[in-house]
């Protein structure tokens, strides 16, 4: 997937949830400027833990964020991810 498409997905999901850059940053554990850079495509190589935290904050799957799936609300995958996060 093109970096721009991933960045746009992040921005669209954040806005759809009514979250600010600061709110997403606080949830994920990064600075507001980092979220802005994700949304503009300035940072394309995200660490796995940040992808997982961002997908949870935005209510989607890592696969959707990365462009591997067009299903942004795959309930089965989201349930599995929640169980995995809880076991860590």
C-alpha positions in Angstrom: 0.0 0.0 0.0 1.2 3.5 -0.7 2.3 5.4 2.3 -0.2 8.2 1.5 -3.1 5.7 1.6 -2.0 4.5 5.1 -1.6 8.0 6.3 -5.1 8.9 5.0 -6.6 5.9 6.7 -5.1 7.0 10.0 -6.4 10.5 9.6 -9.9 9.5 8.4 -10.3 7.1 11.3 -9.2 9.6 13.8 -11.6 12.2 12.5 -14.4 9.7 12.3 -13.9 8.9 16.0 -13.8 12.6 16.8 -10.3 12.4 18.3 -7.7 15.1 18.3 -4.1 14.5 17.5 -3.3 14.9 21.2 -5.9 12.4 22.3 -4.5 9.8 19.9 -1.0 10.6 20.9 -1.8 10.1 24.6 -3.5 6.8 23.9 -0.7 5.4 21.8 2.1 6.9 24.0 3.7 9.2 21.5 3.9 12.9 20.9 1.2 14.9 19.0 3.8 15.6 16.3 4.4 11.9 15.7 0.7 11.3 15.0 0.7 14.3 12.7 3.7 12.8 10.9 1.9 9.5 10.5 -1.0 11.3 9.0 1.1 13.2 6.5 3.2 10.1 5.6 6.4 11.7 7.0 6.8 8.6 9.2 6.1 5.4 7.3 8.0 2.8 9.2 6.0 2.4 12.4 7.0 -0.1 15.1 4.7 -3.0 15.6 3.7 -2.0 19.1 2.7 1.5 17.9 0.7 0.0 15.0 -1.2 -2.3 17.5 -1.8 0.6 19.9 -2.9 2.9 17.1 -5.3 0.3 15.6 -6.9 -0.2 19.1 -7.2 3.6 19.6 -8.9 4.0 16.2 -11.1 0.9 16.6 -9.6 -1.0 13.6 -7.2 -3.7 12.8 -3.5 -3.4 12.1 -4.2 -5.1 8.7 -6.5 -2.3 7.8 -4.1 0.4 8.8 -1.3 -1.2 6.9 -3.5 -1.7 3.8 -3.5 -5.5 3.9 -7.3 -5.5 4.3 -10.1 -3.3 3.3 -12.2 -4.5 6.3 -11.7 -1.9 8.9 -13.9 -3.5 11.5 -13.1 -7.2 11.3 -14.7 -8.3 14.6 -13.0 -11.7 14.8 -9.6 -10.1 14.4 -10.4 -7.3 16.9 -11.5 -9.9 19.5 -8.3 -11.9 19.0 -6.2 -8.8 19.3 -7.9 -7.8 22.5 -7.3 -11.2 24.1 -3.6 -11.1 23.0 -3.2 -7.6 24.5 -4.9 -8.7 27.8 -2.5 -11.7 28.1 0.6 -9.5 27.8 
